[in-house]
Amino acid sequence: MKEFFYMGGYAFYIWTSYGLTLIVLLANLIIPYNQERTLLRTLARKLRRKERDNYKSKA
């Protein structure tokens, strides 16, 4: 088991590569999710503003 983690002397490079790959994969999941939430929030706010303005103009 120790040899597995040591990776023949290349452990630092290999585990760093695994770590960076994990970070990139997580970023590819998190960033679009946050952008979608922001977009939906912005669109909902614009819709509420438009409905409020339409209601005021009719009254």
Secondary structure, DSSP 8 states (H G I E B T S, - for coil): -HHHHHGGGTHHHHHHHHHHHHHHHHHHHHHHHHHHHHHHHHHHHHHHHHHHHHHHHH-
